[in-house]
Amino acid sequence: MKILHSLHKKMFAVLLAVLLVLPLILLQGTAAYADGSESGGTETPDIKAEAAILIDADTGRVLWSKNGEERHYPASMTKMMTALLGISLLPPDAKITISENAANTEDTPLHIAKGDVITSEELLRGMMMMSDNGAAVAVAEQIDGSTALFADRMNEKAAEIGMLDTHFANPNGLTDPNHYSTPHDMARLAQYGMKNPVFRDFVRQKERQISWLSPSGKTILAENTNELLGKYEGITGIKTGWTKAAGGCLAASAERDGVHLIAVVMKSPTEDERFADMRKILDYGFANVTLANGPTTKEASRHVWVKNSVNSRVRVHPAMDIDFPLLPGEDAKKFSVRYEVPKVLSGPLYAGEVVGKAIITYDGEDVGSVDMTADEAPAGFGLGSWLVGLFETPLSWF
């Protein structure tokens, strides 16, 4: 009986200790959550960069910003625009002969030389992976004959994308007083680029063999300057930048559990610090952003009149199902969507062509958008389509 009584006393003591310690353990867990740890805190990133931004890659919604509209030199993040124009305007097998101007450009880690011949795809890949400035000059010269004319093209495209506080003076990002951008504009460019499957493939590769047409057999193993590739969970790209004037720059994209993020840092104090800054920003995003279901492409589809086509009407719909990116404390019920699409479209239209926007609002304020795309409306004559053109003005009232 004495032994049994002693065991009961020991069991009681253990139980009492557990009851006393458990609240402290729970309290510590709560504190860890509140101070911004990986378990889901909400504290904003403490970064060294002078300016930075985090957006939802699908809608463009700004999720966090530090001087996100402040102008800085973008350095080699500029090459995102050069690559996109090269992808859209040059066949992948186009033969590019390296000029003396391109070969003599400052900082050419691909070791291109005057007279070298290389395909546009190989040159663009090498340019994006190793951030070769001469390669960017060669691409510009191939498209427009000069870097000055190509810069004009870059600025036209920037305006089309909505980069309203950006001006390009060259294709590579070398320092020029008239060459500037903002974190938000660079994020817009990155978001636009990541919609292009060829661009996505360029920026995700950690290393790749780059081959020349002439001299025959010339190759180089290109290693991507983006040190987050293969080292940060979910990283999918995009582009580094560094000059003494610009400091450390980085545009990055990452995806986890359906959350797609794009972030940009500008003017980090060192090349290494830009990567540390980016980790903090992306960690913050993944710890705090959740998704709420919005309208699917089917639910948001509608029909629009078409002229100059065999069809008189065409179906338009969002390019993807719309998910609302939520920050802590937000209510999904405060999101809404409005659709900005012309009442009458002009054919021919190819499948997937962007014809408008689905504008996402939160609590009455526009916060993002998703492209509205059309199904195919082939060229040709159709009586209904002819009548649409004839009565276009009255139809646009509906």
SULDARA-V692499 format. One record per run of one state. SS is the DSSP state (helix for helix, strand for strand, loop for the rest). FROM is the first residue (numbers start at 1). LEN is the number of residues. If there is no record, write none. Layout:
# SULDARA-V692499
SS,FROM,LEN / SS,FROM,LEN
This chain:
# SULDARA-V692499
loop,1,1 / helix,2,33 / loop,35,16 / strand,51,6 / loop,57,5 / strand,62,5 / loop,67,4 / strand,71,2 / loop,73,2 / helix,75,15 / loop,90,5 / strand,95,3 / loop,98,2 / helix,100,4 / loop,104,13 / strand,117,3 / helix,120,11 / loop,131,2 / helix,133,12 / loop,145,2 / helix,147,15 / loop,162,5 / strand,167,1 / loop,168,12 / strand,180,3 / helix,183,11 / loop,194,3 / helix,197,8 / loop,205,2 / strand,207,5 / loop,212,2 / strand,214,1 / loop,215,4 / strand,219,5 / loop,224,11 / strand,235,9 / loop,244,3 / strand,247,10 / loop,257,2 / strand,259,10 / loop,269,2 / helix,271,18 / loop,289,1 / strand,290,4 / loop,294,8 / strand,302,6 / loop,308,5 / strand,313,6 / loop,319,4 / strand,323,4 / loop,327,5 / helix,332,3 / strand,335,7 / loop,342,2 / strand,344,3 / loop,347,2 / strand,349,1 / loop,350,3 / strand,353,10 / loop,363,2 / strand,365,10 / loop,375,2 / strand,377,1 / loop,378,5 / helix,383,8 / loop,391,1 / helix,392,4 / loop,396,3
